[in-house]
Amino acid sequence: MRLSSKMTLRFISYFAVFYIILLLSVMSLIFYAVYENEKASSYVNLMTMDKMDVEMDIEEKNGSFKLTQKLINSAEKSGGVIHLLDENGQLLASSEKQARSYTMKELAKIEKHEEGHIWRIKNDQYLVFIQNNTAENLLEVISEQGIQHISSTIKQHLSKSDAIVEQYSANGQRQKILFGKETKELEPIKILMGSGNLTETKELVASEILKDGSLLVVRMKNPHYNPSEPIFMNGLKKALIVIAIFHVYLLILIVIFSAFIGNRFGRPVLHFLKRIEKLAGQDFGFVNDHKLRRKRNGRFKRKYRIFDEVDQSLTQLSTKLADNECKIQQSEKLREEWITGLSHDLKTPLSSIYGYSKMLSSMDHEWSQEDVRKFAVTMQEKAEYMDALIEDLTYTYQLRNNAIVISMEEVNLNAFINEYVKNTTSENVKMEQMNSEIHILADSILLKRILDNIVGNAEKHTSEGTSIYLQITELDNKVQFQIRDEGQGIPKDELDNLFNRYYRGTNTTSEASGTGLGLAITKQLVEAMDGEISVQSNSSGTVVIVVFPKLME
C-alpha cells in the first residue's frame, strides 16, 4: 500500500476515534440533561400541567390502574394528593394510602372553590388533584371549637406548624393575636387573596368571617413553597454551566488529540529532518532514535510503522550518497593523478620538440643532413604521440555524450576473430577454435578497436614472447569471449581502477606507456553495444572477459 493511502487511512481512523469519543460525550450530555429534566419535572406544579402530560403518567395493566412515582412526587411537592376516579366518582388509583371515593357534588365544590384541579381524560375518567392547605384545616377546627376554647391538642398542632391565629376588624385592622408570636400584620388584600397557588406563595393564609363581622385568620409558613421562576433560572444556570463544562472538555479533548497526532506524525518528521540535515552536511551515518525504534532490530515501533517506506528510502539515499561521495573522492584523486600524468606526457614530447627546434634554429652550429633527419623523425614521433593522446581524450568524451555513431550489424564472431588473428602482426596471439558458428549484433569497426586495445594492452604489459589466447564460449542467450595472457598479473589496486579513464597504471615516462585511455575507451565501447566487460587476474596471468547478447536465429 502506498504511503499516501496509509496516511489517509491513519487519519481516517484517528478522526473516527475522535468522532466516537465526541459522540459518546454528546450522548452522555443528552442523557444527563434528560435525567435532570426528569428529576426537575417531579417538582412541577400540577395546577399548571395539561391533560396530555398527566395522561402519560397513568399506567394501565390488566384492567387495574397505577399512578407513576413522578406524578405522585409532583402531587406531594404541589402540596396535595391526586386521585384517579371513574365517571361515577369511584376510586381507581391514588397517591394517598387511605383514599376514598368522591361524589359529583364534592368534585364540583373542589373545582368551584379552586381547592385543586380536575382533568377529564380518556374513557370518561377523572384525575383529581386536591390541595392540602394546612392553614384551612386548622381554621376549620378552631371555628368549630370557638376562638375562646382552643384545645391543647389544637395548640400543639399550631405550635408544630409554627402557625399564628389572629383576629382582624371588618376594615382589616388587626385587633389581637390569639395564638403565636407577634409578626407584621397582614394587608387587607392579602387576607382576601388567601393562599392562592400553594407552590407560588411563601405564607399560607386562611380567613373566616365571625358573627360579629370580624375576621379570624390563621397564617403559617408554606412548607410547599416552590416557585417556578427560580426553578427555571436554576435550570438555565445548570444548562449554562453544563455547556461551559462541555466546551472546556471539548477544548481539552482537542488539545490532547492534537498533541497525540502531533507526536505520532511530528516526531518521525523531525527525525527525518535531522537525517536530511546530516545528509546535507555529508554525514551519512545512521540516526538511531530509541523513542522511534525498537532496540532489538532497529525497526520503527508499530505506531510509527507507517513511515517505514520513508525511512527505507532515506537509508537507501544515505547509502547511495555515501557511495557517490566515495566515488567522487576517488575520481578526484584519479583525475588529479591523470592530469599530472597527462601534463607529464605532454610536457615530455613538447620538451623534446622544443629542444630539437631550438637546436635546429641555432646559428652557432651547422647540422648535417643526417642529424636534421634524425631530429625531424624524433619530433614527428612526439607530435604523433601528442595527437593520439588528444584524440583518445576527445573520443572518451564523445562516447560519454553519445556523440559516436554506432552501426550495429550481424557479425559472425568465429569468422571475425579468425580474420583478426590472421591479420595481426603479432605471432603471440592465438585462437582456441570452436566448431559452431556464433552470431552477435555489433559494430565490426568498433569491435576491432576493442580487440586492438585489449590485445595491445596485454602485449605492452607482459614480457616479450608471452602468448595471448582468444577463446569464445556460448552461454544460453549470451556469448562470452576471453582474452587471456600468461603474464605476471595485475596488482589488486590497479585492477580495481583498470577501466577508469583517469587512471594510469604504467610508468608515464615509459616509451610504451601509451595514452592511458585505451581500456577506458574499450569499456565504453563494450557498454555502448549492450555488452559487459570484466577482468580477472592473479600471478599466473590475466583474463579479460567480454560478454555480448547472442543473436538468436
C-alpha positions as CSV (number, residue, x, y, z in Angstrom):
1,M,0.0,0.0,0.0
2,R,1.3,3.5,-0.9
3,L,2.4,5.9,1.8
4,S,-0.4,8.4,0.9
5,S,-3.0,5.6,1.2
6,K,-1.6,4.6,4.6
7,M,-1.6,8.1,5.9
8,T,-5.2,8.7,4.6
9,L,-6.4,5.5,6.4
10,R,-4.5,6.5,9.6
11,F,-6.1,10.0,9.6
12,I,-9.5,8.5,9.0
13,S,-9.0,6.1,11.9
14,Y,-7.8,8.9,14.2
15,F,-10.8,11.2,13.4
16,A,-13.2,8.2,13.6
17,V,-11.9,7.7,17.2
18,F,-12.3,11.4,17.8
19,Y,-15.8,11.3,16.4
20,I,-16.8,8.3,18.5
21,I,-15.5,10.0,21.7
22,L,-17.3,13.2,20.8
23,L,-20.5,11.3,20.0
24,L,-20.4,9.4,23.3
25,S,-19.7,12.7,25.2
26,V,-22.7,14.4,23.5
27,M,-24.9,11.4,24.2
28,S,-23.8,11.4,27.8
29,L,-24.6,15.1,28.0
30,I,-28.1,14.5,26.5
31,F,-28.8,11.6,28.9
32,Y,-27.7,13.9,31.8
33,A,-29.9,16.7,30.5
34,V,-32.9,14.2,30.3
35,Y,-32.1,12.9,33.7
36,E,-32.0,16.4,35.2
37,N,-35.2,17.3,33.4
38,E,-36.9,14.2,34.7
39,K,-35.7,15.0,38.2
40,A,-36.8,18.6,37.9
41,S,-40.2,17.5,36.4
42,S,-41.2,15.8,39.7
43,Y,-41.4,19.3,41.2
44,V,-43.7,20.8,38.6
45,N,-46.8,22.4,39.9
46,L,-49.6,20.1,39.0
47,M,-52.0,23.0,38.6
48,T,-50.1,24.1,35.5
49,M,-50.0,20.7,33.8
50,D,-52.2,19.9,30.8
51,K,-54.2,16.8,30.1
52,M,-51.5,15.2,27.8
53,D,-48.9,15.5,30.5
54,V,-50.9,13.7,33.2
55,E,-52.2,11.0,30.8
56,M,-48.7,9.8,30.2
57,D,-48.2,9.2,34.0
58,I,-51.2,6.8,34.3
59,E,-50.3,3.1,33.7
60,E,-53.0,0.5,33.0
61,K,-52.3,-3.2,33.2
62,N,-55.0,-6.0,33.1
63,G,-57.8,-3.5,34.0
64,S,-56.0,-2.0,37.0
65,F,-54.6,1.5,37.1
66,K,-51.4,2.9,38.7
67,L,-50.0,6.4,39.0
68,T,-46.3,6.9,38.2
69,Q,-43.9,7.9,41.0
70,K,-43.2,11.0,39.1
71,L,-46.9,12.1,39.3
72,I,-47.1,11.2,43.0
73,N,-44.0,13.2,43.8
74,S,-45.4,16.1,41.8
75,A,-48.6,16.0,43.9
76,E,-46.7,15.9,47.1
77,K,-44.4,18.8,46.1
78,S,-47.5,20.7,45.0
79,G,-49.0,20.3,48.5
80,G,-51.8,17.8,47.9
81,V,-52.9,14.4,46.8
82,I,-54.0,13.1,43.5
83,H,-56.8,10.6,42.7
84,L,-57.9,8.7,39.6
85,L,-61.7,8.4,39.5
86,D,-64.1,6.8,37.1
87,E,-67.2,8.6,35.7
88,N,-69.2,7.7,38.9
89,G,-66.6,9.1,41.3
90,Q,-65.2,5.6,42.2
91,L,-61.6,5.5,43.2
92,L,-59.3,3.7,40.6
93,A,-55.9,4.8,41.9
94,S,-54.5,7.4,44.3
95,S,-51.3,8.9,45.8
96,E,-52.9,8.6,49.2
97,K,-52.9,5.2,51.0
98,Q,-56.3,5.6,52.7
99,A,-58.2,7.3,49.9
100,R,-62.0,7.4,49.4
101,S,-64.4,7.9,46.5
102,Y,-66.0,11.3,45.8
103,T,-69.5,12.3,44.8
104,M,-70.0,14.6,41.9
105,K,-71.1,17.3,44.3
106,E,-67.8,17.2,46.1
107,L,-65.9,17.3,42.9
108,A,-67.9,20.4,41.8
109,K,-67.1,22.1,45.2
110,I,-63.4,21.4,44.7
111,E,-63.5,22.9,41.2
112,K,-65.6,25.9,42.3
113,H,-63.5,26.9,45.3
114,E,-60.2,26.2,43.5
115,E,-59.1,23.8,46.1
116,G,-57.5,21.7,43.4
117,H,-57.8,20.8,39.8
118,I,-59.7,18.2,37.8
119,W,-58.6,16.8,34.4
120,R,-61.1,14.8,32.3
121,I,-59.1,12.2,30.5
122,K,-59.8,9.2,28.2
123,N,-62.6,6.6,28.9
124,D,-64.6,9.3,30.9
125,Q,-62.1,9.1,33.8
126,Y,-61.1,12.0,36.0
127,L,-57.8,12.8,37.5
128,V,-58.4,14.9,40.6
129,F,-55.7,16.9,42.4
130,I,-56.7,18.3,45.9
131,Q,-54.6,20.8,47.6
132,N,-53.8,20.1,51.3
133,N,-53.9,23.6,52.9
134,T,-52.9,23.1,56.5
135,A,-54.0,26.6,57.4
136,E,-57.5,26.0,56.1
137,N,-57.7,22.7,58.1
138,L,-56.6,24.4,61.3
139,L,-59.1,27.3,60.8
140,E,-61.9,24.8,60.3
141,V,-61.2,23.1,63.6
142,I,-60.8,26.3,65.5
143,S,-64.1,27.6,64.1
144,E,-65.9,24.5,65.3
145,Q,-64.4,24.8,68.8
146,G,-64.7,28.6,69.1
147,I,-61.9,31.1,69.5
148,Q,-62.3,31.2,73.2
149,H,-61.9,27.5,73.7
150,I,-58.8,26.4,71.7
151,S,-57.9,23.0,72.9
152,S,-54.4,22.0,73.9
153,T,-54.3,19.4,71.1
154,I,-55.0,22.2,68.5
155,K,-52.4,24.4,70.2
156,Q,-49.9,21.5,69.8
157,H,-50.7,21.3,66.0
158,L,-50.4,25.1,65.8
159,S,-47.0,25.1,67.5
160,K,-45.8,22.2,65.3
161,S,-46.8,24.1,62.2
162,D,-45.5,27.4,63.6
163,A,-48.9,28.9,62.9
164,I,-50.4,32.2,64.1
165,V,-54.0,32.8,64.9
166,E,-55.1,36.5,64.7
167,Q,-58.4,38.5,64.7
168,Y,-58.9,41.4,62.4
169,S,-61.6,44.0,62.3
170,A,-64.0,44.4,59.4
171,N,-61.9,47.1,57.9
172,G,-58.7,45.0,58.0
173,Q,-57.1,46.2,61.2
174,R,-55.5,43.6,63.5
175,Q,-57.3,43.6,66.9
176,K,-55.4,40.9,68.7
177,I,-53.2,37.8,68.4
178,L,-55.0,34.7,69.8
179,F,-52.0,32.3,69.4
180,G,-48.4,32.5,68.3
181,K,-45.7,35.2,68.2
182,E,-46.3,38.7,67.1
183,T,-45.4,39.4,63.4
184,K,-46.2,42.1,60.9
185,E,-49.9,42.3,60.4
186,L,-51.4,41.3,57.1
187,E,-52.6,43.7,54.5
188,P,-56.4,43.5,53.8
189,I,-55.7,42.5,50.1
190,K,-53.5,39.6,51.3
191,I,-56.3,38.4,53.6
192,L,-58.8,38.4,50.8
193,M,-56.5,36.6,48.4
194,G,-55.8,33.8,50.8
195,S,-53.2,31.2,50.0
196,G,-53.8,31.0,46.2
197,N,-51.5,28.6,44.4
198,L,-49.7,26.7,47.2
199,T,-46.4,26.4,45.3
200,E,-46.2,30.1,44.5
201,T,-46.8,31.8,47.9
202,K,-44.5,31.9,50.9
203,E,-47.2,32.1,53.5
204,L,-50.5,30.2,53.9
205,V,-53.4,32.4,54.9
206,A,-56.9,31.2,55.8
207,S,-59.7,33.5,56.9
208,E,-63.3,33.3,58.1
209,I,-65.9,36.0,59.0
210,L,-67.1,35.7,62.5
211,K,-70.7,36.5,63.7
212,D,-69.6,40.0,65.0
213,G,-68.2,40.8,61.5
214,S,-64.6,40.5,62.4
215,L,-62.1,38.1,60.6
216,L,-60.5,35.1,62.1
217,V,-57.1,34.5,60.4
218,V,-54.8,31.5,60.5
219,R,-51.4,32.1,58.9
220,M,-48.2,30.0,58.7
221,K,-45.1,29.4,56.7
222,N,-45.8,27.4,53.5
223,P,-44.0,24.1,53.5
224,H,-44.8,23.6,49.8
225,Y,-43.4,26.9,48.6
226,N,-41.5,26.1,45.4
227,P,-41.9,28.9,42.8
228,S,-41.5,28.1,39.1
229,E,-39.3,31.1,38.3
230,P,-36.3,30.1,40.5
231,I,-36.6,26.6,39.2
232,F,-36.4,27.9,35.6
233,M,-33.5,30.1,36.5
234,N,-31.7,27.3,38.3
235,G,-32.3,25.0,35.3
236,L,-31.0,27.7,32.9
237,K,-27.9,28.2,35.2
238,K,-27.3,24.5,35.2
239,A,-27.6,24.3,31.4
240,L,-25.1,27.2,31.0
241,I,-22.7,25.5,33.4
242,V,-23.0,22.2,31.6
243,I,-22.5,23.9,28.2
244,A,-19.4,25.7,29.6
245,I,-18.0,22.5,31.1
246,F,-18.7,20.6,27.8
247,H,-16.8,23.3,25.8
248,V,-13.9,23.1,28.2
249,Y,-13.9,19.4,28.0
250,L,-14.1,19.6,24.1
251,L,-11.1,22.1,24.2
252,I,-9.1,19.7,26.4
253,L,-10.0,16.8,24.1
254,I,-8.9,18.7,21.0
255,V,-5.6,19.7,22.7
256,I,-4.9,16.1,23.8
257,F,-5.9,14.7,20.4
258,S,-3.8,17.3,18.6
259,A,-0.8,16.5,20.8
260,F,-1.4,12.8,20.2
261,I,-1.5,13.3,16.4
262,G,1.4,15.7,16.5
263,N,3.5,13.1,18.4
264,R,2.6,10.3,16.0
265,F,3.4,12.4,12.9
266,G,5.6,15.2,14.2
267,R,8.3,13.0,15.9
268,P,9.1,10.9,12.7
269,V,9.1,14.1,10.6
270,L,11.6,15.8,13.0
271,H,13.6,12.6,12.8
272,F,13.7,12.7,9.0
273,L,14.6,16.4,9.0
274,K,17.6,15.6,11.3
275,R,18.6,12.9,8.9
276,I,18.3,15.2,5.9
277,E,20.3,17.9,7.7
278,K,23.0,15.3,8.4
279,L,23.0,14.3,4.7
280,A,23.3,18.0,3.7
281,G,26.3,18.1,5.9
282,Q,27.7,15.0,4.2
283,D,27.2,12.9,7.4
284,F,25.8,9.6,6.0
285,G,25.7,7.8,9.3
286,F,22.6,6.0,10.8
287,V,20.5,8.0,13.2
288,N,19.0,5.8,15.9
289,D,16.2,7.4,17.9
290,H,15.2,5.0,20.7
291,K,11.9,6.7,21.0
292,L,11.0,5.7,17.5
293,R,12.8,2.4,17.0
294,R,12.9,-0.9,18.7
295,K,16.2,-1.8,20.4
296,R,16.0,-5.4,19.2
297,N,16.1,-4.9,15.4
298,G,16.2,-1.1,14.9
299,R,12.9,-1.1,13.0
300,F,10.3,1.6,13.7
301,K,7.8,0.9,16.5
302,R,4.4,-0.3,15.5
303,K,2.8,3.2,15.9
304,Y,5.4,4.7,13.6
305,R,5.5,1.8,11.1
306,I,3.6,3.9,8.6
307,F,6.8,5.8,7.9
308,D,8.9,2.6,7.1
309,E,8.9,3.5,3.3
310,V,10.3,7.0,4.0
311,D,12.9,5.5,6.4
312,Q,14.0,2.9,3.9
313,S,14.2,5.5,1.1
314,L,16.4,7.7,3.3
315,T,18.6,4.8,4.2
316,Q,19.0,3.9,0.5
317,L,19.7,7.6,-0.2
318,S,22.3,7.7,2.5
319,T,24.0,4.6,1.2
320,K,23.9,5.9,-2.3
321,L,25.2,9.3,-1.4
322,A,28.0,7.7,0.7
323,D,29.0,5.6,-2.3
324,N,28.8,8.5,-4.6
325,E,30.9,10.6,-2.2
326,C,33.5,7.9,-2.1
327,K,33.5,7.6,-5.9
328,I,33.7,11.4,-6.2
329,Q,36.7,11.5,-3.9
330,Q,38.3,8.6,-5.7
331,S,37.5,10.2,-9.1
332,E,39.0,13.5,-7.9
333,K,42.1,11.7,-6.8
334,L,42.3,9.8,-10.1
335,R,41.6,13.0,-12.0
336,E,44.5,14.8,-10.3
337,E,46.7,11.8,-10.9
338,W,45.6,11.7,-14.6
339,I,46.1,15.4,-15.1
340,T,49.6,15.1,-13.5
341,G,50.4,12.2,-15.8
342,L,48.8,13.9,-18.8
343,S,50.8,17.0,-18.1
344,H,53.9,15.0,-17.9
345,D,53.1,13.0,-21.1
346,L,52.6,16.3,-23.0
347,K,55.5,18.0,-21.4
348,T,58.0,15.3,-22.3
349,P,57.3,15.3,-26.0
350,L,56.9,19.1,-26.0
351,S,60.3,19.4,-24.3
352,S,61.8,17.2,-27.0
353,I,60.2,19.1,-29.8
354,Y,61.2,22.4,-28.2
355,G,64.8,21.3,-27.7
356,Y,65.3,20.0,-31.2
357,S,63.7,23.0,-32.7
358,K,66.0,25.2,-30.6
359,M,69.0,23.3,-31.7
360,L,68.0,23.5,-35.4
361,S,67.3,27.2,-35.2
362,S,70.7,27.9,-33.5
363,M,73.2,29.8,-35.7
364,D,76.1,28.6,-33.6
365,H,76.3,25.2,-35.2
366,E,75.8,23.7,-38.6
367,W,73.9,20.4,-38.6
368,S,74.4,17.7,-41.2
369,Q,71.5,16.4,-43.3
370,E,71.6,13.1,-41.3
371,D,71.3,15.0,-38.0
372,V,68.4,17.1,-39.2
373,R,66.6,13.9,-40.5
374,K,67.0,12.3,-37.0
375,F,65.8,15.4,-35.3
376,A,62.8,15.6,-37.6
377,V,61.9,11.9,-37.1
378,T,62.0,12.3,-33.3
379,M,59.9,15.5,-33.5
380,Q,57.4,13.7,-35.7
381,E,57.1,10.7,-33.3
382,K,56.5,13.1,-30.4
383,A,53.9,15.0,-32.3
384,E,52.1,11.8,-33.3
385,Y,52.1,10.7,-29.7
386,M,50.5,14.0,-28.6
387,D,48.0,13.8,-31.4
388,A,47.0,10.3,-30.4
389,L,46.6,11.4,-26.7
390,I,44.4,14.3,-27.6
391,E,42.3,12.1,-30.0
392,D,41.8,9.4,-27.3
393,L,40.8,12.0,-24.7
394,T,38.3,13.6,-27.2
395,Y,36.9,10.1,-28.1
396,T,36.2,9.2,-24.4
397,Y,34.1,12.4,-24.0
398,Q,32.3,11.7,-27.3
399,L,31.4,8.2,-26.1
400,R,30.2,9.5,-22.8
401,N,27.9,12.1,-24.5
402,N,26.6,9.6,-27.2
403,A,28.3,11.6,-30.0
404,I,29.7,8.5,-31.7
405,V,27.6,6.8,-34.4
406,I,27.5,3.0,-33.8
407,S,26.4,0.9,-36.8
408,M,25.1,-2.3,-35.4
409,E,25.2,-5.3,-37.8
410,E,25.2,-9.1,-37.7
411,V,28.7,-10.3,-37.0
412,N,29.9,-13.9,-37.3
413,L,32.1,-13.9,-34.2
414,N,34.1,-17.0,-35.1
415,A,35.0,-15.8,-38.5
416,F,35.7,-12.3,-37.2
417,I,38.2,-13.5,-34.6
418,N,39.9,-15.8,-37.1
419,E,40.3,-13.0,-39.5
420,Y,41.6,-10.8,-36.7
421,V,44.2,-13.3,-35.7
422,K,45.3,-13.9,-39.3
423,N,45.8,-10.1,-39.9
424,T,47.6,-9.3,-36.6
425,T,51.3,-8.7,-36.9
426,S,52.0,-10.4,-33.5
427,E,52.9,-14.1,-33.6
428,N,51.9,-14.4,-29.9
429,V,48.1,-14.0,-30.5
430,K,46.4,-17.4,-30.8
431,M,42.8,-18.6,-31.1
432,E,41.2,-21.6,-29.5
433,Q,38.9,-23.0,-32.2
434,M,35.1,-23.6,-32.0
435,N,33.1,-25.8,-34.3
436,S,29.7,-24.0,-34.2
437,E,29.1,-20.5,-35.6
438,I,28.1,-17.8,-33.2
439,H,26.4,-14.5,-34.3
440,I,26.1,-11.2,-32.4
441,L,24.9,-7.7,-33.2
442,A,27.9,-5.3,-33.1
443,D,29.8,-2.6,-34.9
444,S,32.6,-4.5,-36.6
445,I,34.9,-1.5,-36.8
446,L,34.5,-0.7,-33.1
447,L,34.7,-4.4,-32.2
448,K,38.2,-4.5,-33.9
449,R,39.2,-1.5,-31.8
450,I,38.1,-3.3,-28.7
451,L,40.3,-6.2,-29.6
452,D,43.2,-3.9,-30.5
453,N,43.1,-2.2,-27.2
454,I,42.9,-5.4,-25.1
455,V,45.5,-7.3,-27.1
456,G,47.7,-4.3,-27.3
457,N,47.5,-3.7,-23.5
458,A,48.3,-7.4,-22.9
459,E,51.4,-7.2,-25.1
460,K,52.5,-4.0,-23.6
461,H,52.4,-5.2,-20.0
462,T,53.8,-8.7,-20.4
463,S,57.3,-9.9,-21.2
464,E,58.3,-10.4,-24.8
465,G,57.1,-13.8,-26.2
466,T,54.2,-14.2,-23.8
467,S,51.3,-16.0,-25.5
468,I,47.8,-14.3,-25.7
469,Y,44.8,-16.6,-26.3
470,L,41.4,-15.7,-27.6
471,Q,38.6,-18.1,-26.7
472,I,34.8,-18.0,-27.5
473,T,32.2,-19.6,-25.1
474,E,28.5,-20.0,-25.8
475,L,26.2,-19.4,-22.8
476,D,22.4,-19.8,-23.2
477,N,21.4,-16.4,-24.7
478,K,24.8,-14.8,-24.4
479,V,28.3,-15.1,-26.0
480,Q,31.5,-14.8,-24.0
481,F,34.9,-14.4,-25.4
482,Q,38.1,-14.2,-23.3
483,I,41.5,-12.6,-24.0
484,R,43.9,-14.5,-21.7
485,D,47.6,-13.9,-21.2
486,E,50.2,-15.8,-19.1
487,G,52.0,-12.8,-17.8
488,Q,52.8,-11.7,-14.2
489,G,49.3,-10.5,-13.5
490,I,47.9,-7.1,-12.4
491,P,48.2,-5.8,-8.8
492,K,44.9,-5.5,-6.9
493,D,45.0,-1.8,-6.5
494,E,45.5,-1.3,-10.3
495,L,42.8,-4.0,-11.1
496,D,40.1,-2.0,-9.4
497,N,40.8,1.1,-11.5
498,L,41.7,-0.6,-14.7
499,F,38.8,0.8,-16.7
500,N,38.9,4.3,-15.2
501,R,39.9,6.9,-17.8
502,Y,41.7,9.0,-15.1
503,Y,43.9,6.1,-14.0
504,R,47.3,5.1,-15.4
505,G,48.8,2.0,-14.0
506,T,52.0,2.2,-16.1
507,N,55.0,4.4,-15.7
508,T,54.3,7.6,-17.6
509,T,58.0,8.0,-18.5
510,S,58.0,4.7,-20.4
511,E,58.1,4.9,-24.1
512,A,55.4,2.2,-24.4
513,S,53.1,3.6,-21.9
514,G,50.5,4.9,-24.5
515,T,47.9,7.4,-23.7
516,G,46.4,5.6,-20.7
517,L,42.9,5.8,-22.1
518,G,42.7,2.6,-24.2
519,L,40.9,0.4,-21.6
520,A,38.6,3.2,-20.6
521,I,37.6,3.6,-24.2
522,T,37.2,-0.2,-24.5
523,K,34.8,-0.3,-21.6
524,Q,32.7,2.5,-23.0
525,L,32.6,0.8,-26.5
526,V,31.5,-2.6,-25.0
527,E,28.7,-1.0,-23.0
528,A,27.6,1.1,-26.0
529,M,27.0,-2.2,-27.8
530,D,25.0,-3.7,-24.8
531,G,27.9,-5.7,-23.6
532,E,29.8,-6.3,-20.4
533,I,33.5,-6.4,-19.6
534,S,35.4,-7.6,-16.6
535,V,38.9,-8.6,-15.6
536,Q,40.3,-11.5,-13.5
537,S,44.0,-11.6,-12.6
538,N,46.5,-13.5,-10.5
539,S,50.1,-14.3,-10.6
540,S,49.5,-16.9,-13.4
541,G,48.1,-14.3,-15.8
542,T,45.2,-12.0,-16.6
543,V,41.8,-12.8,-18.3
544,V,39.7,-10.1,-19.8
545,I,36.1,-11.3,-20.3
546,V,33.8,-9.6,-22.8
547,V,30.1,-10.7,-22.9
548,F,27.6,-9.8,-25.7
549,P,24.0,-10.8,-26.2
550,K,23.7,-13.7,-28.6
551,L,21.8,-13.1,-31.8
552,M,19.0,-15.7,-31.9
553,E,18.1,-17.4,-35.1
